[in-house]
Amino acid sequence: MTENMNLLSIGGSDPSSGAGIQSDVKTFSEFNAYGLTVITAITSQSTSDFGMVEPVSQKILKDQLESVISDFKIDGIKIGMVFNSQSIKTIYSKLKKIKVPIVIDPVIKSTTGGMLIEKSAMSDFQKYMIPLATVITPNRFEAEILSKIKINSKNTMQKSAKTIQRMGAKNVIITGIEDKENHISDFIIEKNSTYNITGKKIKSVNHGSGCNYSAAMIYSMSDGKTIKESALFAKKFTYNSVKNARKIGKGIMITEIAKQDNTKKELSNAIKKFVDMKDIYKNIPECQSNFVYSKPKPKSIKDVIGVSGRIVKAGKEAIVAGNLEYGGSKHVATALLTINRKFPEINSALNLKYQEKTLSRIERAQMQICSYDRMDEPKNVKIKGSSIQWGINKAIKDIEHSPDIIFHKGDFGKEPMILLFGKTPKEILNKLSRIL
């Protein structure tokens, strides 16, 4: 997970904020990424019709690009509306040497009817824009225009995607392929593989789903995810935005970004900060770490969100291997649930490698410490696999205030461990900063 991610949207301004750069900024903000913008054209459009397009001058386009590229570390770029050949060539000249993921959404026509690229610019789009693409995300209509192949079968869809790939795009995703069984699929062609990602179709005309998809795609790719992982993420995000579409104006509905789960968002932000802490890899145990956060009054691990894999040590780095999911953690989540039953204000936990020097720092910081001895663990507890629950209960049995730390020194074949507890992930990080 990349902390302080900066994502650049290059495209047209949509005053309805349903699409274009306004839509991208909303999406990036929802992911806690900072959205930078370069405007290629001003459009006048509403939810009912499309008015005028006025491209910006090449001088100001070039100056915008130079301004953001010189000032910011850019983690990923999304390119939408480019409109004319001059804009295409200017963008190409500034981006051709940039080594970050680039998603191109080849917008040709607005849902409200306006043309978003001049016909005379299509050949330059193919020559200069498509080779910049780490991923290009045309819908069926756009893929047909770019490839000059009518898509009416699986075979022609594959031919269309391969034709676009031969133009220079590393990966091609043809979005929104409908079938007769009320499903909608995205056809994906990577360097050495092709596959479909299929989901339910929502019967509605909306404004903004293409922008939502490509913006989610560049966020996920910039966060280090694979093409397939990013495509799955983008599809799910777009499905939810279409499902939540609202009739804000007098015409078609505008997609609405479903608000993220705040519990998930808080933990995600904390994990980003955790893995970037100096020398944090030295505090990852052999069984790896997990960082969890629960909803208020959790009843089971299904109410506790954690990393579905682990936070793992890789060389001199800590890496998040897995996604944030409710029920994603078993051991650390069980420890949290157990302590939460006695101290309901405790909703977050993190496990660390047991080290005497860490314990000494914890003592110097005058934190509340508890421990238990795994050597005392009854055989029937070991057989039932409820060691954590037994240990936490034993450690907190005679205390009146919630502990900051619970540790044990292990047992035969069992690694010693430090568990850090807090009300929120932010409080966990504050405690960590005092002891590491």
C-alpha positions in Angstrom: 0.0 0.0 0.0 1.5 3.3 -1.1 1.3 6.2 1.4 0.6 9.7 0.1 -0.2 8.5 -3.4 -0.4 11.2 -6.1 -2.5 10.4 -9.2 -2.7 12.6 -12.3 -5.9 12.8 -14.4 -5.4 14.3 -17.8 -8.8 15.0 -19.5 -11.7 17.2 -20.2 -13.7 19.3 -17.7 -17.3 18.1 -17.2 -19.4 20.8 -15.5 -22.0 18.1 -14.4 -19.1 16.3 -12.5 -20.5 13.1 -13.8 -17.4 12.3 -15.8 -14.0 13.8 -16.8 -11.5 15.2 -14.3 -14.1 16.2 -11.8 -15.2 12.5 -11.5 -11.6 11.3 -11.3 -10.8 13.7 -8.4 -13.9 12.4 -6.5 -12.7 8.8 -7.1 -9.1 9.5 -6.1 -10.2 11.3 -2.9 -12.4 8.3 -1.9 -9.2 6.1 -2.1 -7.3 8.7 0.0 -5.1 9.5 -3.0 -4.2 13.1 -3.9 -5.7 14.0 -7.3 -3.7 16.2 -9.7 -5.4 17.4 -12.9 -4.4 18.7 -16.3 -7.3 20.0 -18.4 -7.3 19.3 -22.1 -10.6 20.8 -23.0 -13.6 22.6 -21.5 -17.0 21.0 -22.3 -20.5 22.3 -21.7 -22.8 19.4 -21.0 -25.6 18.4 -18.7 -27.4 15.2 -17.8 -29.7 15.9 -20.8 -27.6 17.1 -23.6 -24.1 18.0 -24.9 -23.2 21.6 -25.8 -19.8 22.9 -26.8 -16.2 21.7 -26.6 -13.3 24.2 -26.5 -9.8 22.7 -26.3 -7.3 24.6 -24.2 -4.3 26.2 -26.0 -1.3 24.0 -26.5 0.7 26.6 -24.5 -1.4 26.2 -21.4 -1.7 22.4 -21.8 2.1 22.1 -22.0 2.5 24.5 -19.0 0.0 22.5 -16.9 1.9 19.2 -17.6 5.3 20.8 -16.9 4.0 22.3 -13.6 2.7 19.0 -12.1 5.5 16.8 -13.5 8.3 19.1 -12.1 6.6 19.6 -8.7 5.1 16.2 -7.7 6.1 12.6 -7.4 3.4 11.1 -9.6 2.5 7.4 -8.9 0.1 6.9 -11.8 -1.6 8.7 -14.7 -5.0 8.4 -16.2 -5.7 9.9 -19.6 -9.2 10.5 -20.7 -10.4 13.1 -23.3 -7.7 14.5 -25.5 -9.8 15.9 -28.4 -7.3 17.0 -31.1 -4.0 16.1 -32.6 -2.1 19.0 -31.1 -3.1 17.9 -27.6 -2.2 14.3 -28.3 1.3 15.3 -29.5 1.9 17.6 -26.6 0.9 15.0 -24.0 3.0 12.3 -25.8 6.1 14.6 -25.8 5.8 15.1 -22.0 4.9 11.5 -21.0 6.9 9.3 -23.3 9.8 9.0 -20.8 7.8 8.7 -17.6 8.1 5.4 -15.9 4.7 5.1 -14.0 1.6 3.1 -14.8 -0.7 4.8 -17.4 -4.3 3.9 -17.9 -5.9 5.3 -21.1 -9.7 5.6 -21.3 -10.2 6.3 -25.0 -13.3 8.5 -24.7 -14.8 9.1 -28.1 -18.4 10.0 -27.5 -20.2 11.2 -24.4 -23.2 9.4 -23.0 -25.1 12.6 -23.6 -24.2 12.5 -27.3 -21.1 14.8 -27.8 -18.0 13.8 -29.7 -15.0 14.0 -27.5 -12.3 13.6 -30.1 -12.0 15.0 -33.6 -12.2 12.4 -36.4 -9.0 13.8 -37.8 -7.2 13.1 -34.6 -7.9 9.3 -34.5 -4.8 8.3 -36.4 -2.6 10.4 -34.1 -4.4 8.9 -31.1 -3.5 5.4 -32.4 0.1 6.5 -33.2 1.0 8.4 -30.0 -1.5 7.7 -27.2 -2.0 4.0 -27.4 1.7 3.1 -27.1 1.8 5.1 -23.8 -0.8 2.8 -22.2 0.0 0.2 -19.6 -3.7 -0.5 -19.9 -6.3 0.8 -22.3 -9.9 0.5 -21.3 -12.3 1.0 -24.4 -15.9 0.0 -24.2 -17.3 -2.1 -27.1 -18.1 0.9 -29.2 -14.7 2.5 -28.7 -12.9 -0.8 -29.3 -14.7 -1.2 -32.7 -13.7 2.3 -33.8 -10.0 1.8 -32.7 -9.6 -1.6 -34.2 -12.0 -1.2 -37.2 -13.4 -4.6 -36.3 -17.1 -5.2 -35.6 -17.5 -7.1 -32.4 -20.3 -9.7 -32.7 -18.6 -12.8 -31.3 -15.9 -14.0 -28.9 -13.6 -14.4 -31.9 -14.1 -10.8 -33.2 -13.7 -9.4 -29.6 -10.3 -11.2 -29.3 -9.3 -9.9 -32.7 -10.3 -6.4 -31.8 -8.3 -6.5 -28.5 -5.2 -8.0 -30.2 -5.4 -5.3 -32.9 -5.4 -2.6 -30.3 -2.5 -4.3 -28.4 -0.5 -4.4 -31.6 -0.8 -0.6 -31.7 1.4 -0.5 -28.6 -0.9 -0.9 -25.5 0.7 -3.5 -23.1 -2.7 -4.6 -21.9 -6.2 -4.2 -23.3 -9.5 -4.3 -21.4 -12.7 -4.2 -23.4 -15.3 -3.2 -20.9 -19.1 -3.7 -20.7 -19.7 -6.7 -23.0 -23.3 -7.7 -22.5 -24.8 -11.2 -22.9 -28.3 -12.5 -23.1 -28.2 -13.9 -19.5 -28.2 -10.5 -17.8 -24.4 -10.5 -17.3 -21.8 -8.0 -18.2 -18.2 -8.9 -18.8 -14.8 -7.3 -19.3 -12.5 -9.0 -21.8 -8.9 -8.7 -20.8 -5.8 -9.4 -22.8 -2.4 -9.3 -21.2 1.0 -10.2 -22.7 0.5 -13.9 -22.4 -3.0 -14.5 -21.3 -6.7 -13.6 -22.1 -9.6 -14.0 -19.7 -13.0 -12.6 -18.8 -14.3 -11.0 -15.6 -18.0 -11.3 -15.4 -20.6 -9.7 -13.1 -24.3 -8.8 -12.8 -25.7 -6.3 -15.2 -27.6 -3.2 -13.8 -30.3 -2.1 -16.2 -29.8 1.7 -16.3 -28.3 4.4 -18.5 -25.8 6.4 -16.5 -23.1 9.0 -16.9 -19.6 8.3 -15.4 -19.1 4.5 -15.2 -16.2 4.5 -17.7 -14.4 7.2 -15.8 -15.0 5.4 -12.5 -13.6 2.1 -13.9 -10.4 3.7 -15.3 -9.8 5.8 -12.2 -10.1 2.8 -9.9 -7.9 0.8 -12.3 -5.0 3.3 -12.1 -5.3 3.6 -8.3 -5.1 -0.2 -7.8 -2.2 -0.5 -10.3 -0.3 2.3 -8.7 -0.8 0.5 -5.4 1.2 -2.4 -6.7 -1.6 -4.7 -7.6 -1.5 -6.9 -10.7 -3.6 -6.3 -13.9 -6.1 -9.0 -12.9 -6.3 -7.8 -9.2 -6.8 -4.2 -10.5 -9.5 -5.2 -13.0 -11.4 -7.1 -10.3 -11.1 -4.1 -8.0 -12.2 -1.7 -10.7 -15.2 -3.8 -11.7 -16.5 -4.1 -8.2 -16.0 -0.4 -7.6 -17.8 0.5 -10.8 -20.6 -1.9 -10.1 -21.2 -0.2 -6.8 -21.0 3.3 -8.4 -23.7 2.3 -11.0 -25.8 0.7 -8.3 -25.7 3.9 -6.3 -26.3 6.2 -9.4 -28.6 9.1 -8.7 -30.9 11.3 -10.8 -29.3 14.6 -9.7 -30.2 16.6 -12.9 -33.1 16.5 -15.2 -31.6 13.8 -17.5 -29.8 10.5 -17.1 -28.4 9.4 -13.7 -24.9 10.2 -12.6 -22.9 7.4 -11.0 -22.4 7.9 -7.3 -19.3 6.7 -5.5 -20.3 4.5 -2.6 -18.8 5.8 0.6 -16.0 3.6 1.8 -16.4 1.7 5.1 -14.7 4.1 7.6 -13.5 1.1 9.7 -11.7 -0.2 6.6 -10.5 3.2 5.6 -8.9 3.9 9.0 -7.2 0.6 9.1 -5.9 0.9 5.5 -4.4 4.3 6.3 -2.8 3.0 9.5 -1.3 -0.1 7.7 0.2 2.2 5.1 2.0 4.2 7.8 3.0 1.0 9.7 4.8 -0.6 6.7 6.6 2.6 6.0 8.0 3.0 9.6 11.8 2.9 9.8 13.2 -0.7 10.3 9.7 -2.0 11.0 10.7 -5.3 9.3 12.8 -6.1 12.4 9.6 -6.3 14.4 7.7 -8.7 12.1 7.6 -12.2 13.8 8.4 -15.5 11.9 4.6 -16.2 11.7 4.3 -12.6 10.3 2.0 -9.8 11.5 -1.6 -8.8 11.2 -3.2 -5.5 12.1 -7.0 -5.6 12.8 -9.8 -3.2 13.6 -13.3 -4.1 14.7 -16.8 -2.6 14.3 -18.3 -1.4 17.7 -19.6 -4.4 19.8 -18.1 -7.1 17.6 -19.7 -10.6 18.0 -17.3 -12.7 15.8 -14.3 -12.4 13.6 -16.7 -11.5 10.8 -17.0 -8.1 12.6 -13.2 -7.7 12.6 -11.3 -6.4 9.5 -7.7 -7.5 8.9 -5.3 -8.6 6.2 -6.5 -11.8 4.5 -2.9 -12.9 4.2 -0.3 -11.2 6.4 2.0 -8.3 6.7 5.2 -10.1 5.8 8.9 -9.4 6.1 10.6 -9.3 2.7 14.3 -8.4 2.9 14.4 -5.1 4.7 10.8 -4.2 4.0 7.3 -5.0 5.4 4.9 -5.9 2.6 1.1 -6.3 2.8 0.4 -9.7 1.3 -3.4 -9.9 0.9 -6.5 -7.6 1.0 -8.4 -6.1 3.8 -11.4 -8.3 4.6 -13.8 -8.8 7.4 -12.8 -12.2 8.9 -9.4 -11.9 7.1 -7.5 -12.4 10.4 -8.1 -15.4 12.7 -5.5 -15.2 15.5 -5.1 -11.5 16.1 -8.8 -11.0 15.6 -9.6 -13.7 18.2 -7.2 -11.9 20.7 -9.1 -8.7 20.0 -12.5 -10.2 20.4 -11.5 -11.8 23.7 -10.1 -8.6 25.2 -13.1 -6.6 23.8 -15.6 -8.6 25.9 -14.0 -7.3 29.1 -12.9 -3.9 27.7 -15.3 -2.9 25.0 -13.4 0.3 24.2 -10.5 -1.8 22.7 -11.2 -2.2 19.0 -7.8 -2.6 17.4 -4.8 -4.9 17.7 -1.4 -5.7 16.2 1.1 -8.5 16.8 4.8 -7.9 16.9 8.0 -10.0 17.3 8.9 -10.8 20.9 12.2 -9.1 21.8 13.6 -8.3 25.2 14.7 -4.8 24.0 11.1 -4.0 22.9 9.8 -5.2 26.2 12.3 -2.9 28.0 11.1 0.1 26.0 7.5 -0.7 26.7 8.3 -0.8 30.4 10.2 2.5 30.2 7.2 4.0 28.4 5.2 3.0 31.5 2.5 1.2 29.5 0.1 -1.2 31.0 1.6 -4.7 30.5 0.1 -8.2 31.0 1.4 -11.6 30.2 0.6 -15.3 30.4 2.6 -18.5 30.3 1.8 -20.9 27.6 3.5 -23.7 29.6 0.4 -23.5 31.9 -2.0 -24.1 29.0 -4.3 -27.1 29.7 -4.2 -30.0 27.2 -7.9 -29.7 26.4 -7.4 -26.0 25.3 -4.6 -27.1 22.9 -6.7 -29.8 21.5 -9.7 -27.4 20.9 -7.3 -24.9 19.3 -8.5 -22.1 21.6 -5.0 -21.1 22.9 -5.3 -17.4 22.2 -8.7 -17.1 23.9 -7.4 -18.9 26.9 -4.2 -16.9 27.1 -5.8 -13.5 26.8 -8.5 -14.4 29.4 -5.8 -15.5 31.8 -3.7 -12.3 31.2 -6.6 -9.9 31.9 -8.4 -11.9 34.6 -7.3 -9.8 37.6 -6.9 -6.4 36.0 -9.3 -3.5 36.1 -8.0 -1.3 33.3 -7.4 -2.3 29.7 -3.8 -3.3 28.9 -1.6 -1.7 26.2 0.5 -4.9 25.8 0.0 -8.6 26.4 2.9 -10.9 25.7 3.9 -14.5 26.2 7.3 -16.2 25.9 6.2 -19.1 23.8 6.2 -22.9 24.3 7.6 -25.9 22.5 7.1 -25.2 18.8 5.2 -21.9 19.6 6.8 -18.6 18.8 6.8 -15.9 21.6 4.7 -12.9 20.8 3.8 -9.3 21.8 0.3 -8.1 21.2 -0.4 -4.4 21.1 -3.9 -3.1 21.8 -5.7 0.2 21.4 -9.0 1.9 20.8 -8.2 2.7 17.2 -5.5 1.9 14.6 -4.2 5.5 15.1 -3.8 4.9 18.8 -1.8 1.7 18.0 0.5 3.7 15.8 1.0 6.3 18.6 1.9 3.6 21.0 4.3 2.0 18.5 6.1 5.4 18.0 6.8 5.4 21.8 8.4 1.9 21.9 10.2 1.4 18.6 
